[in-house]
Amino acid sequence: MRMKIAYLDCSSGISGDMLLGALVDAGADLASIQHGIDSLGLPSCRLEAREVKKKGFRAVKVDVVHEPEHKHRHLHHITDMIDASCLTAAQKDLAKRIFTRLGEAEAKVHGTTIQKVHFHEVGAVDSIADIVGSAIGLDMLGLQRLVCSAVPTGGGYVEIAHGRVSVPAPATAELLQGVPIAPSAVQAELTTPTGAAIVATAAASFGPLPAMRIERIGYGAGTRDLETQANLVRLIVGQTEDAVDVDQVWMLETNLDDVSGEIVGYAAARLMDAGALDVYTTAIQMKKNRPAVMLSVICRADDVPRLEEIIFRETATLGIRRWPAGRHTLRREACRVETPWGPVAGKLAAGPGGAVRFSPEYEDCRQIAGERDVPLAEVYQAARDAYRGQNEVG
């Protein structure tokens, strides 16, 4: 089963115009993007693409040329423009989700509501064109999944409508919550609020380059010339031929021979609540034939410090082993079925060869079994039968 995917390499950060240039360089038709921008009703807004060089590397630079304006827009002004445009449903949805995410970040930073927040820089014509143009371009490439690298923000200070602030700007930092940040010694704003909003909304995951057969590569240039590196973003577009996603996780392990089962169980529950992907124990035998437990934790890189703190605090262990591990996971999607006792959520996973299996969610099944006084196994079977019935009808 093939999937069209793309990898966004943000080694020099990300902004709306950089992504737009990379999309055009990777094959998104500039005239079609311009047609979509024209339907927004912006004053004399024109996209101009040209080839430039950054530190000896070629890239496409897209500039937004428009009449000067002094206008602050609210979120509803922008979403109304998008709704009235000729964009496809998918393009409208992505563009509005990006702006809504921006609005939520701005509202939180300024202590107001999303309805009242004023868009300053990101409400200007060029930012609207960058975001909507990127939404159009991503859709035009037919991507089923976008993966993004860790994002460097740069350092130093930047001037915004509210004065001088440190990098990352407040809205940018808010938007990048949960996104892995890459270190950078560059004293400049590498990632803008517009760029942060796009990747935080459009990227399905963040990490290393996924396994794929590369079809094309697009390079988008930023405005600034950096002293130490090329100011560009790279978009790698390709196909994956199997149903397996590849990412990197971290393994944390410690041996425990002097704590009770209650302590181990409590620590495991705390670790899961704190974001661990999985926690499990293995019965082991330590020196002098002492029975013990090995506590193992699978987690994302960003969660390692927090989870190690929990292990040290709750188990009083003196040491934790840690190492990165590659992980292959089957692609999953949410699914809901109707059983004789009510709805049950679950997950669909497509295995090698295209075989699809449905796994009911334990909590839904447990709740029904308890409330309706039926065996848990019977609820599981009813959910699986319901999925098969729905699939046969479809």
C-alpha positions as CSV (number, residue, x, y, z in Angstrom):
1,M,0.0,0.0,0.0
2,R,1.7,3.2,-1.2
3,M,1.4,6.5,0.6
4,K,2.4,9.9,-0.7
5,I,4.5,11.5,2.0
6,A,6.9,14.5,2.4
7,Y,9.6,15.4,4.8
8,L,10.2,19.0,5.8
9,D,13.8,19.6,6.7
10,C,13.9,22.8,8.7
11,S,17.6,23.1,9.5
12,S,17.4,26.9,9.2
13,G,13.9,27.3,10.6
14,I,10.7,27.8,8.8
15,S,8.6,30.7,7.6
16,G,5.6,30.9,5.4
17,D,7.4,32.2,2.4
18,M,10.2,29.6,2.7
19,L,7.6,26.8,2.7
20,L,5.8,28.4,-0.2
21,G,9.0,28.5,-2.2
22,A,9.8,24.8,-1.4
23,L,6.3,23.8,-2.5
24,V,6.6,25.6,-5.8
25,D,10.1,24.1,-6.4
26,A,8.7,20.7,-5.6
27,G,6.0,20.9,-8.3
28,A,3.1,22.9,-6.9
29,D,1.8,25.1,-9.7
30,L,2.3,28.8,-8.9
31,A,-0.5,29.9,-11.3
32,S,-3.0,27.7,-9.5
33,I,-1.9,29.0,-6.1
34,Q,-2.2,32.6,-7.5
35,H,-5.8,31.8,-8.6
36,G,-6.7,30.7,-5.1
37,I,-5.1,33.8,-3.6
38,D,-7.0,36.0,-6.1
39,S,-10.3,34.6,-4.9
40,L,-9.6,35.9,-1.3
41,G,-10.3,39.5,-2.4
42,L,-7.0,40.8,-1.1
43,P,-5.8,44.2,-2.6
44,S,-3.6,43.7,-5.6
45,C,-1.8,40.6,-4.2
46,R,0.6,39.0,-6.6
47,L,3.0,36.1,-6.1
48,E,6.4,36.4,-7.8
49,A,8.8,33.4,-7.8
50,R,12.5,33.6,-8.7
51,E,15.5,31.4,-8.3
52,V,18.1,32.5,-5.8
53,K,21.3,31.1,-4.2
54,K,21.9,30.8,-0.5
55,K,25.5,29.9,0.5
56,G,25.9,28.4,-3.0
57,F,22.7,26.4,-3.0
58,R,19.9,27.1,-5.4
59,A,16.4,27.7,-4.1
60,V,13.1,29.3,-5.0
61,K,12.2,32.6,-3.4
62,V,8.5,33.5,-3.5
63,D,7.7,37.2,-2.8
64,V,4.2,38.5,-2.1
65,V,3.8,41.9,-3.9
66,H,0.8,44.0,-2.8
67,E,-0.5,47.5,-2.3
68,P,0.4,49.1,1.1
69,E,-2.3,48.7,3.7
70,H,-2.8,49.6,7.4
71,K,-5.4,47.1,8.5
72,H,-5.7,44.8,11.6
73,R,-7.9,41.8,11.0
74,H,-9.7,39.5,13.4
75,L,-9.9,35.8,12.9
76,H,-13.4,35.9,11.6
77,H,-12.4,38.4,8.9
78,I,-9.9,35.9,7.6
79,T,-12.0,32.8,7.9
80,D,-14.8,34.6,6.1
81,M,-12.4,35.4,3.2
82,I,-11.4,31.8,3.0
83,D,-15.0,30.5,3.1
84,A,-15.9,32.8,0.2
85,S,-12.9,31.8,-1.9
86,C,-12.7,29.2,-4.7
87,L,-10.4,27.0,-2.6
88,T,-11.3,23.3,-2.3
89,A,-12.8,22.0,0.9
90,A,-9.5,20.4,2.0
91,Q,-7.6,23.7,1.3
92,K,-10.1,25.8,3.2
93,D,-10.1,23.4,6.1
94,L,-6.3,23.4,6.4
95,A,-6.0,27.2,6.0
96,K,-8.7,27.8,8.6
97,R,-7.1,25.4,11.1
98,I,-3.7,27.1,10.7
99,F,-5.3,30.5,11.4
100,T,-7.3,29.2,14.3
101,R,-4.2,27.8,15.9
102,L,-2.5,31.1,15.4
103,G,-5.5,32.9,17.0
104,E,-5.4,30.6,20.0
105,A,-1.7,31.2,20.5
106,E,-2.1,35.0,20.2
107,A,-5.1,35.0,22.5
108,K,-3.2,33.1,25.2
109,V,-0.2,35.3,25.0
110,H,-2.2,38.6,25.2
111,G,-4.7,37.4,27.7
112,T,-7.8,37.8,25.6
113,T,-10.3,35.6,23.7
114,I,-9.8,34.2,20.2
115,Q,-12.8,36.3,19.0
116,K,-11.2,39.6,20.2
117,V,-7.6,39.0,19.3
118,H,-6.1,41.3,16.7
119,F,-3.8,39.8,14.1
120,H,-1.0,42.2,13.5
121,E,1.9,40.9,11.4
122,V,0.1,37.6,10.7
123,G,-3.0,39.4,9.6
124,A,-1.2,41.3,6.9
125,V,-1.6,40.5,3.2
126,D,1.7,38.7,2.8
127,S,1.1,36.5,5.8
128,I,-2.4,35.6,4.6
129,A,-1.0,34.8,1.2
130,D,1.8,32.7,2.7
131,I,-0.5,30.6,4.8
132,V,-3.3,30.1,2.3
133,G,-0.7,29.6,-0.5
134,S,1.0,26.9,1.6
135,A,-2.4,25.2,2.3
136,I,-3.1,25.2,-1.4
137,G,0.4,23.9,-2.3
138,L,0.4,21.1,0.3
139,D,-3.0,19.9,-1.1
140,M,-1.9,20.2,-4.7
141,L,1.1,17.8,-4.1
142,G,-1.4,15.2,-2.9
143,L,0.4,14.5,0.4
144,Q,-1.2,11.9,2.7
145,R,1.3,12.6,5.5
146,L,3.8,15.4,6.3
147,V,6.7,14.7,8.7
148,C,8.8,17.6,10.0
149,S,12.3,17.7,11.5
150,A,13.0,19.3,14.8
151,V,12.6,23.1,14.5
152,P,15.3,25.6,15.4
153,T,14.1,29.0,16.5
154,G,17.3,31.0,16.6
155,G,18.2,33.5,19.2
156,G,18.6,37.2,20.0
157,Y,15.7,39.7,19.7
158,V,13.1,40.7,17.2
159,E,10.9,43.8,16.8
160,I,7.1,43.1,16.7
161,A,4.0,45.2,16.9
162,H,4.2,45.0,20.7
163,G,7.9,46.0,20.9
164,R,11.2,44.2,21.3
165,V,11.0,40.6,22.4
166,S,13.4,37.7,22.6
167,V,13.5,34.9,20.1
168,P,11.4,32.8,19.9
169,A,8.6,35.4,19.9
170,P,5.9,34.7,22.4
171,A,3.3,33.5,19.8
172,T,6.0,31.3,18.2
173,A,6.9,29.7,21.5
174,E,3.3,29.0,22.2
175,L,2.7,27.4,18.9
176,L,5.7,25.2,19.2
177,Q,4.6,23.6,22.5
178,G,5.0,19.8,22.1
179,V,7.2,20.3,19.0
180,P,10.9,19.2,19.3
181,I,13.2,22.3,19.2
182,A,16.6,22.0,17.6
183,P,19.5,23.9,19.0
184,S,20.9,26.8,17.0
185,A,23.7,29.4,17.6
186,V,22.3,31.8,15.0
187,Q,21.3,35.1,16.6
188,A,18.3,35.8,14.4
189,E,14.6,34.8,14.2
190,L,14.7,31.5,12.2
191,T,11.1,30.4,12.8
192,T,8.3,32.9,12.5
193,P,4.8,32.6,14.0
194,T,3.5,31.9,10.5
195,G,5.9,29.1,9.9
196,A,5.4,27.7,13.4
197,A,1.6,27.7,12.9
198,I,1.9,25.8,9.6
199,V,4.1,23.0,10.8
200,A,2.3,22.7,14.2
201,T,-1.0,22.2,12.3
202,A,0.0,20.4,9.1
203,A,2.8,18.0,10.3
204,A,1.6,14.6,11.4
205,S,4.8,13.9,13.3
206,F,8.3,15.3,14.0
207,G,11.5,13.4,13.8
208,P,14.1,12.0,11.4
209,L,13.6,11.4,7.7
210,P,11.1,8.5,7.3
211,A,11.7,5.6,4.9
212,M,10.6,6.5,1.4
213,R,11.4,6.4,-2.3
214,I,12.3,10.0,-3.1
215,E,10.6,11.5,-6.1
216,R,11.4,15.2,-6.0
217,I,13.0,17.7,-3.7
218,G,12.1,21.4,-3.4
219,Y,14.1,24.2,-1.8
220,G,12.5,27.3,-0.5
221,A,14.6,30.4,0.4
222,G,14.1,32.9,3.2
223,T,14.8,36.6,2.9
224,R,17.8,36.9,5.2
225,D,21.4,35.8,4.3
226,L,22.9,34.0,7.3
227,E,26.6,34.0,7.9
228,T,27.0,30.3,9.0
229,Q,24.5,28.4,6.9
230,A,22.1,28.5,4.0
231,N,18.8,30.1,4.9
232,L,16.5,27.7,3.2
233,V,14.1,24.9,3.9
234,R,14.1,21.5,2.1
235,L,10.9,19.6,1.2
236,I,11.6,15.9,0.2
237,V,8.6,14.3,-1.5
238,G,8.3,10.6,-2.1
239,Q,6.3,7.4,-1.7
240,T,6.3,4.7,1.0
241,E,5.3,1.3,-0.2
242,D,4.4,-0.4,3.0
243,A,2.1,0.1,5.9
244,V,4.9,0.8,8.4
245,D,5.9,4.1,10.0
246,V,9.5,4.5,11.2
247,D,10.4,6.7,14.1
248,Q,12.8,6.9,17.0
249,V,11.9,6.4,20.7
250,W,14.0,6.1,23.9
251,M,14.2,3.1,26.2
252,L,14.6,3.7,30.0
253,E,15.4,0.8,32.3
254,T,16.2,0.2,35.9
255,N,16.5,-2.9,38.1
256,L,14.5,-2.8,41.4
257,D,15.2,-5.3,44.2
258,D,14.2,-3.4,47.3
259,V,10.8,-1.9,46.6
260,S,7.3,-3.4,47.0
261,G,4.9,-4.3,44.2
262,E,2.7,-1.4,45.3
263,I,5.5,1.1,44.7
264,V,6.3,-0.4,41.3
265,G,2.7,-0.3,40.2
266,Y,2.2,3.3,41.4
267,A,5.4,4.4,39.6
268,A,4.2,2.7,36.4
269,A,0.9,4.5,36.6
270,R,2.6,7.9,37.1
271,L,4.9,7.3,34.1
272,M,1.9,6.5,31.8
273,D,0.0,9.6,33.0
274,A,3.2,11.7,32.3
275,G,3.3,10.7,28.7
276,A,5.2,7.4,28.4
277,L,4.3,5.4,25.3
278,D,4.5,2.1,27.3
279,V,5.6,0.9,30.7
280,Y,6.2,-2.8,31.6
281,T,8.0,-4.9,34.1
282,T,10.0,-8.1,33.8
283,A,10.8,-10.5,36.6
284,I,14.6,-10.9,36.9
285,Q,17.2,-12.4,39.3
286,M,19.9,-10.2,40.6
287,K,23.2,-10.9,42.4
288,K,23.0,-13.3,45.4
289,N,19.9,-14.8,43.7
290,R,17.6,-12.0,44.9
291,P,14.3,-11.8,43.0
292,A,13.8,-8.4,41.4
293,V,11.9,-6.4,38.8
294,M,13.2,-4.6,35.8
295,L,11.1,-1.5,35.1
296,S,11.1,-0.6,31.4
297,V,9.8,2.6,29.8
298,I,9.3,3.5,26.1
299,C,9.0,7.2,25.5
300,R,9.7,10.1,23.1
301,A,13.0,12.0,23.4
302,D,11.3,15.2,24.8
303,D,9.8,13.2,27.6
304,V,13.0,11.5,28.8
305,P,14.0,14.1,31.5
306,R,10.5,14.3,33.0
307,L,10.1,10.5,33.1
308,E,13.6,9.9,34.6
309,E,12.7,12.3,37.4
310,I,9.6,10.3,38.2
311,I,11.6,7.0,38.2
312,F,14.2,8.5,40.6
313,R,11.6,10.0,42.9
314,E,9.1,7.1,43.1
315,T,11.5,4.1,43.2
316,A,14.6,5.6,44.8
317,T,16.7,3.8,42.2
318,L,20.4,4.8,42.0
319,G,20.7,4.5,38.2
320,I,18.7,4.4,34.9
321,R,19.9,2.9,31.6
322,R,18.8,4.8,28.5
323,W,19.3,4.4,24.8
324,P,17.6,5.4,21.5
325,A,15.8,2.7,19.6
326,G,14.2,2.6,16.2
327,R,10.5,1.8,16.1
328,H,8.3,0.4,13.3
329,T,4.6,0.9,13.8
330,L,1.6,-0.1,11.7
331,R,-0.4,2.9,10.6
332,R,-3.6,3.3,12.6
333,E,-6.8,5.2,12.4
334,A,-9.7,5.7,14.7
335,C,-12.9,3.8,14.1
336,R,-16.2,3.5,16.0
337,V,-18.7,0.7,15.7
338,E,-22.3,0.1,17.1
339,T,-22.8,-2.9,19.3
340,P,-26.1,-4.1,20.8
341,W,-25.1,-2.3,24.0
342,G,-23.9,1.0,22.5
343,P,-20.9,2.5,20.6
344,V,-17.4,1.1,21.0
345,A,-14.3,3.0,19.8
346,G,-11.3,1.2,18.3
347,K,-8.4,1.4,16.0
348,L,-7.9,0.1,12.5
349,A,-4.4,-1.1,11.6
350,A,-3.3,-2.1,8.0
351,G,-0.6,-4.7,8.1
352,P,1.8,-5.8,5.4
353,G,-0.1,-7.0,2.4
354,G,-3.0,-4.7,3.1
355,A,-4.8,-6.9,5.6
356,V,-6.8,-4.6,8.0
357,R,-7.7,-5.6,11.6
358,F,-9.9,-3.8,14.1
359,S,-8.9,-3.6,17.8
360,P,-11.7,-2.5,20.2
361,E,-10.7,0.0,23.0
362,Y,-10.5,-1.7,26.3
363,E,-12.1,1.1,28.3
364,D,-15.2,1.2,26.2
365,C,-15.6,-2.5,26.4
366,R,-14.9,-2.6,30.1
367,Q,-17.5,0.1,30.8
368,I,-20.2,-1.7,28.8
369,A,-19.4,-5.1,30.4
370,G,-19.8,-3.5,33.9
371,E,-22.9,-1.5,33.1
372,R,-24.7,-4.2,31.2
373,D,-23.5,-7.2,33.3
374,V,-22.1,-9.1,30.3
375,P,-18.7,-10.9,30.0
376,L,-15.9,-8.7,28.7
377,A,-15.0,-11.2,26.1
378,E,-18.5,-11.1,24.7
379,V,-18.4,-7.3,24.3
380,Y,-15.0,-7.6,22.5
381,Q,-16.5,-10.2,20.1
382,A,-19.6,-8.1,19.5
383,A,-17.4,-5.1,18.6
384,R,-15.4,-7.2,16.2
385,D,-18.5,-8.6,14.6
386,A,-19.9,-5.1,14.3
387,Y,-16.8,-3.9,12.4
388,R,-17.0,-6.9,10.1
389,G,-20.7,-6.2,9.4
390,Q,-20.1,-2.6,8.7
391,N,-17.2,-3.4,6.4
392,E,-19.2,-6.0,4.4
393,V,-22.0,-3.5,4.0
394,G,-19.5,-0.9,2.8
